[in-house]
Amino acid sequence: MFLLTGCGKSQENKFVNVEAKEDKIVIDTKDITNKVTFVNYKVDDTTIQFLVVKGSDGKIRIAFNTCNSCNPSPNAYYVQEGDYIVCQNCGNKFHIDEIGEKGIGCNPMVVEEKQINDNSIILDKNYVESFKEKFKNFNGPTE
């Protein structure tokens, strides 16, 4: 038996699928770490994806996994490299502590309407679904 290992920058991605219940989308955060969890919410034939991560300060952070500037490019999404996320369209990178912070230009799209509790993030279904068009060309990781 042989075991092959690599030493590149890639890491195993964690994916979570969520559904709306009573017009709310609840994301369980008790297992969120400093490795980005990609949270998928499906609307018709479109997947809206979030980046969810625990910052170095222990704060849970969330953003839509698309870029303010590069969208609607199919590559306007982020992947994690170490403590950074990198836009796959333009190459700009941000520390995980910057996820969900307001900004202009190339930044992960901020989730403005949210409630963050001890073990969950609660989002309004209608608010999330209003971003459906931003993900029509999405070519990012889904599983």
DSSP file with accessible surface (Angstrom, degrees, kcal/mol):
  #  RESIDUE AA STRUCTURE BP1 BP2  ACC     N-H-->O    O-->H-N    N-H-->O    O-->H-N    TCO  KAPPA ALPHA  PHI   PSI    X-CA   Y-CA   Z-CA
    1    1 A M              0   0  225      0, 0.0     2,-0.4     0, 0.0     0, 0.0   0.000 360.0 360.0 360.0 137.0    0.0    0.0    0.0
    2    2 A F        -     0   0  193      2,-0.0     2,-0.5     0, 0.0     0, 0.0  -0.910 360.0-156.2-116.6 144.2    1.3    3.4   -0.9
    3    3 A L        -     0   0  154     -2,-0.4     2,-0.5     2,-0.0     0, 0.0  -0.982  10.8-161.3-119.2 120.6    0.3    6.8    0.6
    4    4 A L        +     0   0  161     -2,-0.5     2,-0.3     2,-0.0    -2,-0.0  -0.882  12.8 176.2-103.8 132.4    0.8    9.8   -1.5
    5    5 A T        -     0   0  125     -2,-0.5     2,-0.3     2,-0.0    -2,-0.0  -0.932  12.7-152.9-130.5 158.2    0.9   13.2    0.0
    6    6 A G        -     0   0   74     -2,-0.3    -2,-0.0     4,-0.1     0, 0.0  -0.821  13.5-150.0-126.1 166.0    1.6   16.7   -1.3
    7    7 A C        +     0   0  136     -2,-0.3    -1,-0.0     0, 0.0    -2,-0.0   0.031  53.7 123.9-125.4  28.1    2.9   19.8    0.1
    8    8 A G  S    S-     0   0   60      1,-0.1    -2,-0.1     2,-0.0     0, 0.0  -0.043  76.6 -97.0 -77.1-172.7    1.1   22.5   -1.9
    9    9 A K  S    S+     0   0  154      2,-0.0    73,-0.4    72,-0.0    -1,-0.1   0.630  87.4 108.8 -80.4 -15.0   -1.1   25.3   -0.6
   10   10 A S        -     0   0  113     71,-0.1     2,-0.3     1,-0.0    71,-0.1  -0.233  45.0-175.6 -68.8 155.6   -4.3   23.4   -1.1
   11   11 A Q        -     0   0   50     69,-0.2     2,-0.3    71,-0.0    69,-0.1  -0.945  38.8 -83.3-142.8 160.2   -6.3   22.1    1.8
   12   12 A E        -     0   0  186     -2,-0.3     2,-0.3     1,-0.1     0, 0.0  -0.521  47.8-136.0 -69.2 128.3   -9.4   20.1    2.2
   13   13 A N        -     0   0   62     -2,-0.3     2,-0.5   130,-0.1    24,-0.1  -0.611   7.3-141.2 -86.1 146.2  -12.5   22.3    1.8
   14   14 A K  E     -a   37   0A  89     22,-0.8    24,-3.0    -2,-0.3     2,-0.4  -0.925  19.2-169.5-108.0 130.3  -15.5   22.0    4.1
   15   15 A F  E     -a   38   0A  47     -2,-0.5     2,-0.4    22,-0.2    24,-0.2  -0.944   7.8-175.3-121.8 141.8  -18.9   22.4    2.6
   16   16 A V  E     -a   39   0A  52     22,-2.4    24,-3.2    -2,-0.4     2,-0.4  -0.999  12.6-150.6-133.7 134.4  -22.3   22.7    4.3
   17   17 A N  E     -a   40   0A 102     -2,-0.4     2,-0.3    22,-0.2    24,-0.2  -0.902  18.3-173.0-103.9 135.0  -25.7   22.8    2.5
   18   18 A V  E     -a   41   0A  20     22,-2.7    24,-0.6    -2,-0.4     2,-0.3  -0.888   8.3-159.2-125.6 157.8  -28.5   24.8    4.2
   19   19 A E        -     0   0  150     -2,-0.3     7,-0.6     7,-0.2     2,-0.3  -0.908  27.3-102.8-129.7 160.5  -32.2   25.2    3.5
   20   20 A A  E     -E   25   0B  31     -2,-0.3     2,-0.4     5,-0.2     5,-0.2  -0.616  30.5-171.9 -83.6 141.1  -34.7   27.9    4.5
   21   21 A K  E >  S-E   24   0B 158      3,-3.1     3,-1.3    -2,-0.3   104,-0.1  -0.981  74.3 -13.6-133.7 121.1  -37.1   27.1    7.3
   22   22 A E  T 3  S-     0   0  189     -2,-0.4    -1,-0.1     1,-0.3     3,-0.1   0.919 129.0 -53.9  53.6  47.1  -40.0   29.5    8.0
   23   23 A D  T 3  S+     0   0   87      1,-0.2   102,-2.4   101,-0.1   103,-0.4   0.608 119.6 104.6  65.9  14.6  -38.3   32.2    5.8
   24   24 A K  E <   -EF  21 124B  90     -3,-1.3    -3,-3.1   100,-0.2     2,-0.5  -0.954  57.9-151.1-124.4 146.1  -35.0   32.0    7.8
   25   25 A I  E     -EF  20 123B   0     98,-3.1    98,-2.8    -2,-0.4     2,-0.5  -0.978  16.6-163.4-112.9 122.9  -31.7   30.4    6.9
   26   26 A V  E     - F   0 122B  79     -7,-0.6     2,-0.6    -2,-0.5    96,-0.2  -0.940   4.5-164.7-113.6 124.5  -29.8   29.1   10.0
   27   27 A I  E     - F   0 121B   2     94,-2.8    94,-2.1    -2,-0.5     2,-0.3  -0.942  18.9-135.4-108.4 118.2  -26.1   28.3    9.7
   28   28 A D  E     + F   0 120B  80     -2,-0.6    92,-0.3    92,-0.2     3,-0.1  -0.576  23.9 179.7 -72.2 128.0  -24.7   26.3   12.6
   29   29 A T    >   +     0   0    5     90,-2.3     3,-1.6    -2,-0.3    91,-0.2   0.371  50.5 102.1-113.6   4.6  -21.4   27.8   13.7
   30   30 A K  T 3  S+     0   0  123     89,-0.7    -1,-0.1     1,-0.3    90,-0.1   0.791  90.8  40.6 -64.7 -24.5  -20.3   25.6   16.6
   31   31 A D  T 3  S+     0   0  103     -3,-0.1    -1,-0.3    88,-0.1     2,-0.2   0.270  85.3 124.9-104.7  12.4  -17.8   23.7   14.3
   32   32 A I    <   +     0   0    8     -3,-1.6     2,-0.2    21,-0.1    21,-0.1  -0.534  34.4 170.6 -74.9 134.8  -16.5   26.7   12.5
   33   33 A T        -     0   0   66      2,-0.6    21,-2.6    -2,-0.2     4,-0.1  -0.529  54.5 -75.2-124.9-165.1  -12.7   27.1   12.6
   34   34 A N  S    S+     0   0   73     19,-0.2     2,-0.5    -2,-0.2    62,-0.1   0.406 108.6  89.3 -80.3   3.9  -10.1   29.3   11.0
   35   35 A K  S    S-     0   0   88     45,-0.0    -2,-0.6    48,-0.0    19,-0.1  -0.902  93.2-108.0 -98.1 126.3  -10.5   27.1    7.9
   36   36 A V        -     0   0    4     -2,-0.5   -22,-0.8    17,-0.1     2,-0.5  -0.260  26.3-151.8 -57.4 133.3  -13.2   28.6    5.6
   37   37 A T  E     -aB  14  52A   2     15,-3.0    15,-2.2    -4,-0.1     2,-0.7  -0.943  10.4-142.1-102.9 128.0  -16.4   26.7    5.5
   38   38 A F  E     -aB  15  51A   1    -24,-3.0   -22,-2.4    -2,-0.5     2,-0.6  -0.839  16.5-160.9 -91.1 117.5  -18.3   27.1    2.2
   39   39 A V  E     -aB  16  50A   1     11,-2.2    11,-2.6    -2,-0.7     2,-0.4  -0.902   4.2-158.2-105.7 121.7  -22.0   27.3    2.9
   40   40 A N  E     -aB  17  49A   6    -24,-3.2   -22,-2.7    -2,-0.6     2,-0.4  -0.851  12.8-177.3-105.1 132.8  -24.3   26.6    0.0
   41   41 A Y  E     -aB  18  48A  12      7,-2.7     7,-3.1    -2,-0.4     2,-0.4  -0.993  19.0-146.9-125.9 118.8  -27.9   27.7   -0.3
   42   42 A K  E     - B   0  47A 130    -24,-0.6     2,-0.5    -2,-0.4     5,-0.2  -0.761  16.6-178.3 -94.8 130.9  -29.7   26.5   -3.4
   43   43 A V  E >   - B   0  46A  12      3,-3.4     3,-2.9    -2,-0.4     2,-0.1  -0.980  67.0 -53.8-125.6 112.3  -32.4   28.7   -5.1
   44   44 A D  T 3  S-     0   0  126     -2,-0.5    -2,-0.0     1,-0.3     0, 0.0  -0.363 123.2 -20.6  55.0-117.6  -33.9   27.0   -8.2
   45   45 A D  T 3  S+     0   0  122     -2,-0.1     2,-0.4    -3,-0.1    -1,-0.3   0.215 122.4  91.8-104.0  15.4  -30.9   26.1  -10.3
   46   46 A T  E <   -B   43   0A   7     -3,-2.9    -3,-3.4    91,-0.0     2,-0.6  -0.925  61.6-149.5-115.7 134.2  -28.5   28.7   -8.6
   47   47 A T  E     -B   42   0A  28     -2,-0.4     2,-0.5    88,-0.3    -5,-0.2  -0.905   7.0-159.5-102.0 119.5  -26.2   28.1   -5.7
   48   48 A I  E     -B   41   0A   0     -7,-3.1    -7,-2.7    -2,-0.6     2,-0.4  -0.867  18.5-159.4 -92.6 127.7  -25.6   31.1   -3.4
   49   49 A Q  E     -B   40   0A   0     -2,-0.5    16,-3.3    -9,-0.2     2,-0.3  -0.912  10.9-164.1-120.0 141.8  -22.4   30.5   -1.5
   50   50 A F  E     -BC  39  64A   0    -11,-2.6   -11,-2.2    -2,-0.4     2,-0.5  -0.865  17.0-136.7-114.9 151.4  -21.1   32.1    1.7
   51   51 A L  E     -BC  38  63A   0     12,-3.2    12,-1.6    -2,-0.3     2,-0.4  -0.944  26.7-177.8-100.1 124.9  -17.7   32.1    3.3
   52   52 A V  E     +BC  37  62A   0    -15,-2.2   -15,-3.0    -2,-0.5     2,-0.3  -0.995  13.0 150.7-127.3 130.5  -17.9   31.4    7.0
   53   53 A V  E     - C   0  61A   0      8,-2.1     8,-3.2    -2,-0.4     2,-0.6  -0.986  45.0-116.5-153.8 156.3  -14.8   31.4    9.2
   54   54 A K  E     - C   0  60A  83    -21,-2.6     6,-0.2    -2,-0.3     5,-0.1  -0.898  37.6-138.3 -98.6 121.3  -13.6   32.1   12.8
   55   55 A G    >   -     0   0    5      4,-3.2     3,-2.2    -2,-0.6    42,-0.1  -0.143  29.5 -95.9 -71.4 173.2  -11.2   35.0   12.8
   56   56 A S  T 3  S+     0   0   95      1,-0.3    -1,-0.1     2,-0.1   -22,-0.0   0.728 126.8  57.6 -64.9 -18.1   -8.0   35.2   14.9
   57   57 A D  T 3  S-     0   0   99      2,-0.2    -1,-0.3    40,-0.0     3,-0.1   0.359 120.9-108.3 -90.5   2.5  -10.0   37.1   17.5
   58   58 A G  S <  S+     0   0   44     -3,-2.2     2,-0.3     1,-0.3    -2,-0.1   0.385  75.2 138.2  86.1  -2.5  -12.6   34.2   17.8
   59   59 A K        -     0   0  106     -5,-0.1    -4,-3.2     1,-0.1     2,-0.4  -0.570  55.7-124.2 -79.9 134.5  -15.3   36.2   16.0
   60   60 A I  E     -C   54   0A  21     -2,-0.3     2,-0.4    -6,-0.2    -6,-0.2  -0.636  31.3-165.0 -77.3 133.1  -17.4   34.4   13.4
   61   61 A R  E     -C   53   0A  16     -8,-3.2    -8,-2.1    -2,-0.4     2,-0.3  -0.929   9.2-175.9-123.6 145.7  -17.3   36.1   10.1
   62   62 A I  E     +C   52   0A   2     -2,-0.4    49,-0.7   -10,-0.2     2,-0.3  -0.995   9.6 158.1-141.9 143.8  -19.5   35.7    7.0
   63   63 A A  E     -CD  51 110A   0    -12,-1.6   -12,-3.2    -2,-0.3     2,-0.2  -0.969  47.1 -94.9-153.7 157.2  -19.5   37.1    3.5
   64   64 A F  E     -CD  50 109A   0     45,-2.9     2,-2.0    -2,-0.3    45,-0.6  -0.567  42.0-119.0 -68.2 141.1  -21.0   36.1    0.1
   65   65 A N  E    S+     0   0A   0    -16,-3.3     2,-0.3    -2,-0.2    75,-0.1  -0.386  83.6  88.1 -86.1  63.6  -18.4   34.1   -1.8
   66   66 A T  E    S-     0   0A   3     -2,-2.0    43,-2.4    11,-0.1     2,-0.4  -0.974  77.7-109.1-151.0 159.4  -18.3   36.6   -4.7
   67   67 A C  E  >  - D   0 108A   0      9,-1.0     4,-1.5    -2,-0.3    39,-0.1  -0.734  11.5-140.5 -97.3 135.7  -16.3   39.7   -5.4
   68   68 A N  T  4 S+     0   0   61     39,-2.5    38,-0.2    -2,-0.4    -1,-0.1   0.890 103.3  29.2 -55.8 -43.2  -17.8   43.2   -5.3
   69   69 A S  T  4 S+     0   0   71     36,-0.4    -1,-0.2    38,-0.2    37,-0.1   0.865 120.4  47.8 -89.3 -41.4  -15.7   44.3   -8.3
   70   70 A C  T >4 S+     0   0   19     35,-0.1     3,-2.4     2,-0.1    -2,-0.2   0.686  84.6 134.7 -81.1 -19.3  -15.1   41.1  -10.4
   71   71 A N  T 3<  +     0   0   26     -4,-1.5    64,-0.1     1,-0.3    63,-0.1  -0.479  56.2  40.9 -64.2 132.4  -18.7   39.9  -10.4
   72   72 A P  T 3  S+     0   0   85      0, 0.0    -1,-0.3     0, 0.0    -2,-0.1  -0.849  89.4 107.8-100.8  20.9  -20.3   38.8  -12.8
   73   73 A S  S X  S-     0   0   32     -3,-2.4     3,-1.8     1,-0.2    66,-0.2  -0.349  75.0-128.6 -56.9 139.9  -17.1   36.9  -13.9
   74   74 A P  T 3  S+     0   0   58      0, 0.0    65,-1.6     0, 0.0    -1,-0.2   0.727 109.9  54.6 -63.4 -17.4  -17.6   33.2  -13.3
   75   75 A N  T 3  S+     0   0   60     -5,-0.1     2,-1.9    63,-0.1    13,-0.3   0.206  71.1 115.5-101.5  17.7  -14.2   33.3  -11.4
   76   76 A A    <   +     0   0    2     -3,-1.8    -9,-1.0    12,-0.2     2,-0.3  -0.397  54.8 100.8 -84.7  61.2  -15.3   36.1   -9.0
   77   77 A Y        -     0   0   34     -2,-1.9    11,-3.2   -11,-0.2     2,-0.3  -0.910  64.7-120.0-139.9 168.3  -15.0   33.8   -6.0
   78   78 A Y  E     -H   87   0C   0     -2,-0.3     2,-0.3     9,-0.2     9,-0.2  -0.841  16.5-172.0-116.1 147.6  -12.5   33.2   -3.2
   79   79 A V  E     -H   86   0C  30      7,-1.5     7,-2.9    -2,-0.3     2,-0.4  -0.933  31.3-108.3-128.5 157.0  -10.5   30.2   -2.0
   80   80 A Q  E     +H   85   0C  10     -2,-0.3     2,-0.4     5,-0.2     5,-0.3  -0.685  28.6 179.1 -91.4 137.6   -8.4   30.0    1.1
   81   81 A E  E >   -H   84   0C  63      3,-3.3     3,-1.7    -2,-0.4     2,-0.2  -0.917  67.3 -54.6-132.6 103.0   -4.6   30.0    1.1
   82   82 A G  T 3  S-     0   0   41    -73,-0.4   -71,-0.0    -2,-0.4    -1,-0.0  -0.447 122.5 -15.8  64.8-127.6   -3.3   29.8    4.7
   83   83 A D  T 3  S+     0   0   77     -2,-0.2    13,-2.5    -3,-0.1     2,-0.3   0.213 128.3  77.0 -91.5  14.5   -4.7   32.7    6.7
   84   84 A Y  E <   -HI  81  95C  91     -3,-1.7    -3,-3.3    11,-0.3     2,-0.4  -0.863  66.6-142.3-123.4 156.2   -5.8   34.5    3.5
   85   85 A I  E     -HI  80  94C   1      9,-2.8     9,-2.4    -2,-0.3     2,-0.4  -0.937  21.4-153.4-112.9 144.3   -8.6   34.2    0.9
   86   86 A V  E     -HI  79  93C  14     -7,-2.9    -7,-1.5    -2,-0.4     2,-0.3  -0.972  15.9-124.5-125.4 129.1   -7.7   34.9   -2.7
   87   87 A C  E  >  -H   78   0C   1      5,-2.9     4,-1.6    -2,-0.4    -9,-0.2  -0.558  16.2-150.6 -69.0 126.3  -10.0   36.2   -5.5
   88   88 A Q  T  4 S+     0   0   73    -11,-3.2   -12,-0.2    -2,-0.3    -1,-0.1   0.521  91.0  50.3 -80.7  -3.5   -9.8   33.7   -8.3
   89   89 A N  T  4 S+     0   0   72    -12,-0.3    -1,-0.2     3,-0.1   -13,-0.1   0.878 129.5   9.3 -95.8 -51.0  -10.5   36.4  -10.9
   90   90 A C  T  4 S-     0   0   62    -15,-0.1    -2,-0.2     2,-0.1   -14,-0.1   0.580  91.9-122.3-110.9 -13.1   -8.0   39.2  -10.1
   91   91 A G     <  +     0   0   44     -4,-1.6    -3,-0.1     1,-0.3     2,-0.0   0.417  56.1 148.8  88.9  -4.0   -5.7   37.6   -7.5
   92   92 A N        -     0   0   81     -6,-0.1    -5,-2.9     1,-0.0     2,-0.3  -0.365  31.1-154.4 -62.7 146.3   -6.3   40.1   -4.7
   93   93 A K  E     -I   86   0C 124     -7,-0.2     2,-0.3   -15,-0.1    -7,-0.2  -0.935  13.2-169.2-130.1 153.0   -6.0   38.6   -1.2
   94   94 A F  E     -I   85   0C  24     -9,-2.4    -9,-2.8    -2,-0.3     2,-0.1  -0.989  29.5-109.4-137.9 143.1   -7.4   39.4    2.2
   95   95 A H  E >   -I   84   0C  43     -2,-0.3     3,-2.6   -11,-0.2     4,-0.3  -0.405  35.4-115.1 -66.7 148.0   -6.7   38.1    5.7
   96   96 A I  G >  S+     0   0    4    -13,-2.5     3,-1.4     1,-0.3    -1,-0.1   0.794 115.2  67.7 -58.8 -24.9   -9.6   36.0    7.1
   97   97 A D  G 3  S+     0   0   42    -14,-0.3    -1,-0.3     1,-0.3   -42,-0.1   0.646  94.9  57.9 -68.3 -12.2  -10.1   38.7    9.7
   98   98 A E  G X  S+     0   0   93     -3,-2.6     3,-2.0     2,-0.1    -1,-0.3   0.528  76.0 118.3 -93.8  -7.4  -11.3   41.0    6.9
   99   99 A I  T <  S+     0   0    2     -3,-1.4   -37,-0.2    -4,-0.3     3,-0.1  -0.418  83.6  14.0 -63.3 129.0  -14.1   38.7    5.7
  100  100 A G  T 3  S+     0   0   17      1,-0.3    -1,-0.3     8,-0.2     2,-0.2   0.423  95.4 128.7  86.5  -0.1  -17.4   40.5    6.2
  101  101 A E    <   -     0   0   89     -3,-2.0    -1,-0.3     1,-0.1     9,-0.1  -0.602  66.1-103.2 -84.7 149.4  -15.9   43.9    6.6
  102  102 A K        +     0   0  142     -2,-0.2     2,-0.3    -3,-0.1    -1,-0.1  -0.382  56.6 143.0 -69.7 148.4  -17.1   46.8    4.5
  103  103 A G        -     0   0   36      2,-0.1     2,-0.3     4,-0.1     7,-0.1  -0.971  41.0-121.7-172.9 166.0  -14.9   47.8    1.7
  104  104 A I  S    S+     0   0  161     -2,-0.3     2,-0.1     2,-0.1   -35,-0.1  -0.775  74.2  18.5-114.1 165.4  -14.9   49.1   -1.8
  105  105 A G  S    S+     0   0   34     -2,-0.3     2,-0.9   -37,-0.1   -36,-0.4  -0.446 119.8   6.8  78.0-150.7  -13.2   47.5   -4.8
  106  106 A C  S    S+     0   0   15    -38,-0.2    -2,-0.1    -2,-0.1   -39,-0.1  -0.563  89.8 125.3 -73.8 105.2  -12.2   43.9   -4.8
  107  107 A N        -     0   0   26     -2,-0.9   -39,-2.5    -4,-0.1   -38,-0.2  -0.975  69.3 -88.0-152.4 152.7  -13.6   42.5   -1.6
  108  108 A P  E     -D   67   0A   4      0, 0.0     2,-0.2     0, 0.0   -41,-0.2  -0.435  59.5 -98.5 -61.6 139.0  -15.9   39.6   -0.6
  109  109 A M  E     -D   64   0A  13    -43,-2.4   -45,-2.9   -45,-0.6     2,-0.1  -0.447  42.8-120.7 -66.5 125.4  -19.5   40.9   -0.8
  110  110 A V  E     -D   63   0A  18     -2,-0.2     2,-0.9   -47,-0.2   -47,-0.2  -0.402   6.8-138.5 -71.7 138.1  -20.7   41.8    2.7
  111  111 A V        +     0   0    0    -49,-0.7   -49,-0.1     1,-0.2     3,-0.1  -0.870  28.9 175.2 -91.8 102.4  -23.7   40.1    4.3
  112  112 A E        +     0   0  118     -2,-0.9     2,-0.9     1,-0.2    -1,-0.2   0.840  61.0  60.9 -82.8 -35.0  -25.3   43.1    5.9
  113  113 A E  S    S+     0   0  113     11,-0.1    11,-0.4     2,-0.0     2,-0.3  -0.818  76.9 118.3-100.7 100.6  -28.5   41.6    7.2
  114  114 A K        -     0   0   78     -2,-0.9     2,-0.4     9,-0.1     9,-0.2  -0.987  50.3-143.1-155.7 157.0  -27.6   38.9    9.7
  115  115 A Q  E     -G  122   0B 115      7,-1.8     7,-2.9    -2,-0.3     2,-0.6  -0.998  17.5-162.4-123.0 124.0  -28.0   37.9   13.3
  116  116 A I  E     +G  121   0B  69     -2,-0.4     5,-0.2     5,-0.2     2,-0.2  -0.947  15.5 173.6-110.8 118.6  -25.0   36.1   14.9
  117  117 A N        -     0   0   83      3,-3.0     3,-0.3    -2,-0.6   -88,-0.0  -0.445  51.7 -77.3-107.1-172.4  -25.7   34.2   18.1
  118  118 A D  S    S+     0   0  155      1,-0.2     3,-0.0    -2,-0.2    -2,-0.0   0.879 126.0   9.1 -56.5 -42.6  -23.5   31.9   20.2
  119  119 A N  S    S+     0   0   93      1,-0.1   -90,-2.3   -88,-0.0   -89,-0.7   0.183 124.0  43.4-128.9  18.9  -23.8   28.9   17.8
  120  120 A S  E     -F   28   0B  22     -3,-0.3    -3,-3.0   -92,-0.3     2,-0.4  -0.998  55.3-138.4-160.1 159.4  -25.6   30.2   14.7
  121  121 A I  E     -FG  27 116B   0    -94,-2.1   -94,-2.8    -2,-0.3     2,-0.5  -0.990  25.0-156.7-116.4 130.6  -26.0   32.8   12.0
  122  122 A I  E     -FG  26 115B  34     -7,-2.9    -7,-1.8    -2,-0.4     2,-0.4  -0.946  12.9-178.4-114.5 126.5  -29.6   33.6   11.1
  123  123 A L  E     -F   25   0B   1    -98,-2.8   -98,-3.1    -2,-0.5     2,-0.4  -0.934  30.8-114.6-122.8 147.1  -30.3   35.1    7.7
  124  124 A D  E  >  -F   24   0B  48    -11,-0.4     4,-2.4    -2,-0.4  -100,-0.2  -0.665  21.7-140.1 -80.0 128.2  -33.6   36.3    6.1
  125  125 A K  H  > S+     0   0   57   -102,-2.4     4,-2.8    -2,-0.4     5,-0.2   0.904 100.9  50.6 -55.6 -45.9  -34.4   34.0    3.1
  126  126 A N  H  > S+     0   0   98   -103,-0.4     4,-1.2     2,-0.2    -1,-0.2   0.890 109.5  51.0 -64.6 -38.4  -35.7   37.0    1.0
  127  127 A Y  H >4 S+     0   0   23      2,-0.2     3,-0.6     1,-0.2     4,-0.3   0.958 113.2  44.9 -61.6 -50.0  -32.6   39.0    1.7
  128  128 A V  H >< S+     0   0    0     -4,-2.4     3,-2.1     1,-0.2    -2,-0.2   0.938 111.0  53.1 -61.0 -46.2  -30.3   36.1    0.6
  129  129 A E  H >< S+     0   0   54     -4,-2.8     3,-1.7     1,-0.3    -1,-0.2   0.738  93.0  72.6 -66.5 -18.7  -32.4   35.3   -2.4
  130  130 A S  T << S+     0   0   84     -4,-1.2    -1,-0.3    -3,-0.6     3,-0.3   0.672  93.9  56.9 -68.2 -11.8  -32.1   38.9   -3.6
  131  131 A F  T X> S+     0   0   36     -3,-2.1     3,-1.1    -4,-0.3     4,-0.5   0.321  73.0 108.5 -98.0   7.1  -28.5   38.1   -4.4
  132  132 A K  G X4 S+     0   0   40     -3,-1.7     3,-1.8     1,-0.3     4,-0.3   0.882  72.8  56.4 -53.7 -44.3  -29.4   35.2   -6.7
  133  133 A E  G >4 S+     0   0  138     -3,-0.3     3,-1.2     1,-0.3     4,-0.3   0.820  97.4  63.7 -61.1 -29.5  -28.4   37.1   -9.9
  134  134 A K  G <4 S+     0   0   89     -3,-1.1    -1,-0.3     1,-0.2    -2,-0.2   0.698 107.2  44.0 -66.3 -18.8  -24.8   37.6   -8.5
  135  135 A F  G X< S+     0   0    4     -3,-1.8     3,-1.2    -4,-0.5   -88,-0.3   0.288  79.3 102.8-111.2   8.7  -24.4   33.9   -8.6
  136  136 A K  T <  S+     0   0   84     -3,-1.2    -1,-0.1    -4,-0.3    -2,-0.1   0.864  94.7  33.4 -59.6 -38.1  -25.8   33.1  -12.0
  137  137 A N  T 3  S+     0   0   92     -4,-0.3    -1,-0.3    -3,-0.2    -2,-0.1   0.248  87.1 148.6-100.6  11.9  -22.3   32.7  -13.5
  138  138 A F    <   +     0   0   39     -3,-1.2   -63,-0.1     1,-0.1   -91,-0.1  -0.213  17.9 170.8 -56.8 127.5  -20.7   31.2  -10.3
  139  139 A N        +     0   0  100    -65,-1.6    -1,-0.1   -66,-0.2     3,-0.1   0.095  37.8 121.2-121.5  16.6  -17.9   28.8  -11.1
  140  140 A G  S    S-     0   0   10      1,-0.2     2,-0.1   -75,-0.1   -61,-0.1  -0.039  74.4 -61.8 -78.8-177.6  -16.6   28.4   -7.6
  141  141 A P        +     0   0   26      0, 0.0    -1,-0.2     0, 0.0   -63,-0.1  -0.394  50.0 167.6 -66.7 136.4  -16.2   25.4   -5.4
  142  142 A T              0   0   63      1,-0.3  -102,-0.1    -3,-0.1    -2,-0.0   0.466 360.0 360.0-127.5  -9.9  -19.5   23.6   -4.6
  143  143 A E              0   0  158   -128,-0.0    -1,-0.3  -129,-0.0  -130,-0.1  -0.945 360.0 360.0-163.4 360.0  -18.5   20.2   -3.1
